[in-house]
Every structure is written in structure tokens, then in C-alpha cells.
Amino acid sequence: MDKLLAVTEGIGQPLRPEDWEFIQNATKQGIKALVNGLMGQPGNCIVAGLVVTFGDGTISVSEGVVFINDELFYVPARTLALQTELWSLFLTPDITTGESRTFKDTVARHVYEYRHYSVGYATSIPSGSMAFPGANLMTWITSQVVSHVPAPPAQLLKSCSITYAASLLNTAQTLIPAPGAGTAVKVVSISAHISPSTPINAGDRELNVMYIADEVYASIGTFPNSFIESATGKLQDMTPTPGEIYINTPVQVGLTGTGTLTGSANIKFHCFYVIITL
């Protein structure tokens, strides 16, 4: 990494504004090399946090850190009122200035710039913002996780975690969004953890993970009734069954059949997948 050669013997080394810019650029290039090396390819990614949780009438995103356009940004947590399925989450830059100082030309100027990204939620994504979660914001997977989840070597393994209240699963909810034209989601594995407040009674219903497109419901795998009705916290794995992979189609989860669901629980899904480009 480049560095400023600082002379400390008290001989009056001249320092100029471009010296601080040099230090900032050197740090930026070092972070870029580190993150791109850990990801295995250039691009934007989630470094930590930003876990999406759906509750009864709310949608929450935990605080986190993202790497966007070769820089690290903090993202504060946010909880919003849940709207219709036509609304989208996105990340938008939030830049403010501070610390006003008077320069030699007697003009007061700000010398600090505070820069982070904020979570937004609206019917359309504003210009300059980034869809979240989305294919253009890869999740950074540590080597410890990758070593336990097999994936084709030519593909970059991605992951996402999302929590739903069990009551919301009477209708299908999205686990992995549609990846875009000419691409498809191949599910490697999905694990789920149920945290009941009061035990769920779902009759004989199961949790079905599936592709849904144009009224076509193609099952990828299921979580059994015994998992849904667990009286204590339970972690369950689901390995996909071989079958057709649908192009540009979201992966969703929902309860099979119909009937009354009683009790209260949150279910957190951990998804590992690759995006296939055709």
C-alpha cells in the first residue's frame, strides 16, 4: 500500500492538502484490493449485517457495512411499515457536510464530509440508488462458510438470510429475488431456524420452497410439519431435489394446503445459491 513519507526530525516538512488526499487514496486502494480478493472478483458486496426481517406489519433491516464503488460505507438499521409487494427495498447514498472553518480568503467552508448509505423503501428505486437485496449487491461469504457448502468452482456462491413471522407464510414470500433476464437461481441449500413464542399448530401442512412464475408452482424442497410445530427452537436443513431450474424466477416459501394456523413463531431462513448466466 502506498504511504506518505513523514520526516519526524523537526526540520519543517511541508504538508499540503494533496498529502491528505494521497493518504485517503492509498487507503482506498488497499481496501479495494482486500475486499475484491476475498470476494474472488470485483464488484459491490455486503460486508456485514443488513439482515432483512419481516414481522407482523413491519419490515426491518439490521445495521451493516457495504462495499460500493470501491469504498466502505456504514448502513444504519431501519424499521418501516410493511407495504404491498410492489414496494422495493433499496440503498441510497446519504452525504452531509460539517465542521465549518474560515480560510485565508475569509470564506467559511465545510471541511468534513459524512458519508454512509441508508435503507429506503418505495414503489420505485430513485436514480443513484441500488436495489437491495439484488444481484448487483453480492453477499460476502467467508471462507469458513464456503468450505462447508459445496458449489461449482466456476460459480460464486451467494447467500442471504431473511426472517418471516409464521403467520405471513399462509401466502408465498420471497427468499431469493428473480436474478434478471438470461439468468437463473440454482439453490445449493437452505436451512431454517424456528423460534416459537407459542407452539404452532398447522394441521398437516408443510413449508414448501418453490419457483413461482405465471401460476406455475415448481417445488424445490420442503420443511416437514414436525419442524413447523416444534415446541422449542429447531434448526432444520433442506437439500433441493433435482428438477427444472426456472429462468429469471424468484425462489419463494409458503405453507402447503389451506387451513387455520394458530400459535406464534418467527422462522429465519439461511439460503445458499449461485446465479447461472445462460
Secondary structure, DSSP 8 states (H G I E B T S, - for coil): --------SSS-----HHHHHHHHHHHHHHHHHHHHHHHTSSS-EEEEE--EEE-SSEEEE--EEEEETTEEEEE--EEEE---TT-EEEEEEEEEEEEEEE-TTS-EEEEEEEEEEEEEEESS--TT-EESSSTTSEE---HHHHTTS---TTS--EEEEEEEEGGGGGS-EEEE----TTEEEEEEEEEEEEEEEEEEE-TT--EEEEEEETTEEEEEEEE-HHHHT-SS-EEEEE---S----BT--EEEEESS----EEEEEEEEEEEEEEEE-
